[in-house]
Amino acid sequence: MVGAAVGAAMAVMFVQILAPLFTIAPASLTVPAGELGLLATLVLGGMGLSVVLAARSLRRLNPVELLREE
């Protein structure tokens, strides 16, 4: 929540600061919904893949044998 609030505040600030540098001034902030959806899908997919791979490798381990080794 804090990161989203700080990010939104910085976005507004950067638009105000950088607006004079562009030939066409932005009318308002735009949210690229398609790109954000793709990013969220890729992040969740990567997280899911890492969970599956970690669970598969942990399934092969025997906790009793690991504790005996230490």
N, C-alpha and C positions, 0 to 999 in steps of 0.2 A: 504494500500500500504506500509506504513512504517513497519507494523508488518510482512508482507511477506518478505520485504527486510532484516529486522533484523533477522528473523527466518532462512532465507537462509544463511546469513553470519554466524550465530551461528552454523548451520549444517555443513558448510564447516570447520569451526574452530574445532568443536568437532571431525570430522572425522580425521583431521590432528593430534589432540592431542591424541585421543584414538586408532589410528591405530597400534601403537607398542604393545598394550595390547592384540590384537587378533592374533590368530595363522595364519589366512588367512587375509592378508591385503586387504581392499576393493580397488577395481580398480578405482571406481568412485562412486559418489552419485547415488542412485537409487530412483525412485519415485514409490511408490506402488499405482498404478492407481486404482486398485480395491478397496483397503481400503479407499483411499481418496474419491472415488465415493460413497462408502457406508456411510462414515462419512457425506458427503455433503447431501446425501439423508435423513439420519436420522435427521440432523440439520434442513433442510428445512421442513421435515415432522412434527417435533416438533413445529417449528414456525407456520406452517399452522394450526395445531391442537389448539395451544394456541389462535390464531386469531379467529378461529371458535368458541371456547368456550367463549372467551371474548365477541364476537359480539352477541352470543346467550343470554348471561346474560345481556348485555346492552340493548338488544332489549326489554326486559321485563320492563325496567325502564321508567318512565315518567319524563322527565327533568323538566317540570313545577312543578310537585309535589315535586321533590327534591329541587328546588330552594325556594319553599314556606316554607319548613321545616327549612331552615337556616335562 
